[in-house]
Amino acid sequence: MATGKVSDLGTLITRGPVEFEAARARETAQSFDLKALTTDFYENPYPYFHALRTHDPIRQLGANSYFITRYADLMAVYKDAKVFSSDKKSEFLPKFGDGLLYQHHTTSLIFNDPPLHTRVRRIIAGALNPRAVMDLEAPMIAMVDGLLDRMAERRHGDIIEDLAAAVPIEVIGNLLAIPHDARDPLRAWSLDILGALEPQLTPEMLGRGEIAVRDFLEYLRILVGERRKKPGNPERDVLTRLILGERDGETLSEVELLQNCIFILNAGHETTTNLIGNALYALLEWPDEKARLLADPKLIQSAVEEFLRFESPVQLGNRITTERTVIGGVEMQEGTFVTLGIAAANRDPAAFTDPDRLDLGRTNNKHLAFASGVHVCVGLTIARMEGRVAIQRFLTRFPKYRLSGPVIRGNRARFRGYLSIPVALG
């Protein structure tokens, strides 16, 4: 494992290898199992992804299950939403049982096909209209500056707790007009609900997910009831827009409304928290790129895209085939489960030059961090804005930040991020 001391930070930053030596790479690919992941994988999955792309890019995980890691193969899947379905009922029922967690993950936008997906997405996208998104930036800048002021007073802080996790909760909370004093439980609920999507699901994780959905639904029923009595401006209040539906009278059912409010909060929270945390940690590992961004703040747009590619906040996706098909030369029968290696595709040398190097000026960066096709992330404009504002304002305010203690990873395969990044700011 390569290590390197970053002298101006006074911190030893350890970066694992990006590739295994040849014999180990082949053996790793031939034995890889998403349900038997090691500590090394959670710390640094990229050598495993390199090994799979090279030696077993369409890795069979079971009788009717494959893991794909090449960019071109993922794009082929994304382009054919009819053959590669996002409906998860047949996968999630045996995994979750017929409970609230199952109801949530089979009702939310991301795990459905047209026509339900089309109807729900149209209403949500209408709620996330350009006016609503544009109105978020000024209060978001003020909110981020307030968070940074509090960190500056202490001269130390935690990038996750004090910034990365706080930003999306506040932004999505503002979009849905959730009272500030009612936002405290949102992050914990999100972690528990999304944690149940991991390939390795324990009874404890399942139990926490069920409780989180139950408590979240109770919370939302009160909120929605109050908003029905006193609607907000549908051009700016997303929850009011979701309740009212489209102007042609098409509305969400009560279950669809509640579960997709959970989806909006969870998806907006997880992606953005990981984007901000991963980016600011990556800049510690790549001090030359950090200096480059400080010297040229206009790089922030391409930098955000590169952070999304380099350390994809969402690392895995899933589909199920609706008919016999072929991907990457491998024939798959109807009903085959396909796991999409998003992070693996985003480091594919066939799609990206020198993919294991962080290059904040990278051009033609068509990464898959927000997926592609009909299921491209509906909130990507908001996530990019949050990342741009939070990363740039933190870096400008604290250019000499450095680690002040051990970081804590989330240790999840589907979502890559940190639970804690303690830093000194002077």
SEDO-13903 format. One record per residue (C-alpha): x, z, y. Coordinates in steps of 0.1 Angstrom, whole numbers, plus 2048, in hexadecimal, padded with zeros to 3 digits. Each point is the difference from the previous one (the first is absolute). Layout:
% residues N
XZY ...
***
This chain:
% residues 426
800800800 80E7F6821 80381981C 80A7FD824 80581981D 7EF7F7820 818811818 7EB800820 7E38117EC 8158197EE 7EC7FA7E1 8097F37DE 7E87E47F8 7FE7F77DC 7F47DD7F6 7FB7F77DC 80A7E07F0 7EA7E2804 8097F17DF 80A80D7DD 81E7F27EF 7F67E37E8 7FC8127DF 7EC81D80F 7EB7E8814 7F57ED7E0 7F98217ED 7ED80E81D 7E97E2803 7FA7FF7DA 7F5825800 7EE803821 7DF812800 7EC80981F 7F281E7EE 82280E7F7 8127FF821 820814806 80B81581E 81A7E4808 7E47E7803 7ED81581A 820805813 8097DB800 7EA7E77EE 8127E180B 81B7FE7E4 7E38017E8 7EE7E4812 81F7EB801 8058047DB 7DC7F77F9 8017E1816 81F7F47EF 7F98087DC 7DB8057FC 7EC7F581F 7DF8007EE 8058217EE 7E68077E5 7F6825802 7E68007E5 7E97EA7EB 7EE7F381F 81680C81D 81C7F0814 81680A81D 80C7E3816 81D802819 8077DD80E 7F47F6822 7F37DE7F5 7EC80F7E4 7F081A817 7F77E5818 7EF7EC7E4 7EB81E7F8 7F7807824 7F57DC805 7E78017E3 7E881D806 7E77F17E8 8178017E1 81281F80B 7E5819808 803820815 7E28107EF 80D8207EF 7E280D7EE 80D7F77DD 82280F808 7F581F813 7E380C7EA 81680B7E3 81B80C818 7E9816817 7E08047ED 7DE7FB811 80681881D 8057FF825 8237F37FF 7F37E27EB 7E47FB819 81880081D 81A7E87F2 7E67E77F3 7EC800820 81C7FD81A 8087DE80F 8227FC7EF 7F48027DC 7E37E7802 7FA7DB7FE 7E97E9814 7E4801807 801826805 8247FE80D 7F67E5819 7E381480D 812821803 81F7F080F 7EC7EC81A 7F082080C 821814801 8137E3810 7E47FE81A 804824807 8267FC804 7FB7E681B 81B7F7819 7F081581B 80081F7EA 8247FA7F5 80C7F9824 7F081F80D 8148157E7 8237F880E 800813821 7F28217F1 8177FB7E2 81F7FE817 7F5820812 7FA8117DE 8227F67F2 81180C820 7EF8217FD 80C8047DC 8237F780B 7FE81981D 7F981C7E7 81D7F57EA 8177FF81E 7F882380A 80C80C7DE 81D7E77FE 7F87FB7DB 7E27F67EC 7F37EE7E1 7FB7DB804 7E38007E7 7ED82080A 8067FD825 7FD7DB805 7FA7E87E3 7E28127F0 7F180A822 7FE7DD80F 7E87EF7E8 7EA81F7FD 7FC800826 7FC7DA803 7E67FC7E4 7F082180B 7FC7F0822 7F27E07F2 7E58137ED 7FC81981C 80781D7E9 802821815 82480B803 7F88237F2 7F37EF7E0 81E7EC7F7 81781A7EF 7F57F97DC 8037DA801 8247FC7F6 7FD8177E1 7E17EE7F5 8117DF804 81E80A7EB 7EB80D7E4 7E87E27FE 81B7E6802 8178157E8 7E67F97E5 80A7DB801 8228077F2 8097F07DE 8068237F2 7E1814806 8008257F5 7E08157FC 80B81481F 8027E0815 7DE7F57F4 7F1822808 80F800823 7F37DD807 7DC8097F5 80081F816 80E7EC81E 7E57E57FD 7E581A7FD 80C81381F 8067E0813 7DC7F47F9 7F182180B 8147FD820 7F67DC807 7DA8067F9 80081981D 8147E9816 7EA7E27F8 7E0814805 80C80A823 8097DD809 7DF7F27F4 7EF818818 8187F981C 8107DD7FC 8207F7813 8097DF80F 8027E87E2 81B7EB812 81781D7FF 7F381A7E8 8077F27DD 7E98197EE 7E37F6815 8077DB7F9 8028077DB 7DF812801 7EF7E5814 8107E47EB 8007DB80B 7EA7F381B 7EC7EC7E6 7F38207F1 8188027E3 80A8257FA 8138157E8 7EE8167E7 805826805 81A8007E3 8127E280D 80180E823 80E8227F6 8197F37E6 80D7E6818 80581981B 8168137E7 8117DF7F9 8077F9825 80F822805 8158007E0 80D7DC804 808805825 8118217F9 8157F77E2 80E7DF80C 80980B823 80E8227F6 8177EF7E7 8097E4818 80C81881C 8128187E8 8117E57EC 80B7EE81F 81081E811 81180B7E0 80D7DC7FA 80F800823 81581E7F6 80D7ED7E2 8067E1815 81080C820 80B7DE80B 7DC7F4800 7F581F812 81A7F981B 7F37DC801 7DD80A806 80A81981B 8147E5811 7E37E67FE 7DE811800 7EF7DE7FF 80A7FF7DB 7E581A7F8 7E77E57F6 8167F17E5 80E8227F8 7DD80D7F6 7FC7E17E9 8228077F0 7F88257FA 7E07F57EF 8147E87EA 81E8167F9 7EE8207F7 7DC7F47F9 7E881E806 7EA7F37E4 8167F67E3 7E77F67E5 7DE7EE7FE 7E97F77E3 7EA7E47F4 7EC7F77E0 7FC7DD7F3 7DD7F17FE 80A7E37E9 81E7F37EC 81C7F7818 8267FB802 817812818 8267FA800 7FD7ED7E0 7EF81D7EE 7DC7FB7F3 7E881C807 7DE8057F0 7E0809812 800825808 825804804 80C81B818 81B7F3818 815818815 80F7F081F 82380B809 7FC7FC826 821812808 8127EC7E5 7F37DF80F 80B80B822 8248037F3 7FF7DF7ED 81F7EB809 7EC7E17F9 7EB80881E 817814817 8247FB809 81681F7F8 7E08137F8 8118227FB 80D800824 7EC80E81C 8007E581B 7EA80981E 8037DD80E 7F57EF7DF 7EC7E1806 7E67EE7EA 7F98227F1 7E07F97EC 8008217EE 7E380C7EB 7FE82480C 7DC7F980C 7F87EB7E1 7F47DC806 7E17EB7FB 7DC80D803 80D8247FB 81980081C 7FF822811 7E3802818 812819816 8227EF802 7FE7FC826 7FB825805 81B8097E7 8197E9812 7F780F822 8048247F3 8217F87F1 80D7EE81E 7F781B819 80A81E7EB 8217F27F4 80C7F2821 7F681F815 80F8187E7 8217EC7FF 8027FC826 7F9825805 81780D7E5 81B7E57FA 81881A7F0 7E880F7E7 80F80B7DF 7F58117E0 800826802 7F78077DC 7F67F07DF 7E57E6800 7E28027E9 7F27E07F1 7DC7FB7F6 80B7F77DD 7E57E67FB 8037DE7F2 7E47EF812 80780E823 82480480B 80681A81B 80B823808 7EF821803 81B80F816 81E7F2815 80E81D814 8157F581E 81480E81C 7F97ED820 81F806817 
***
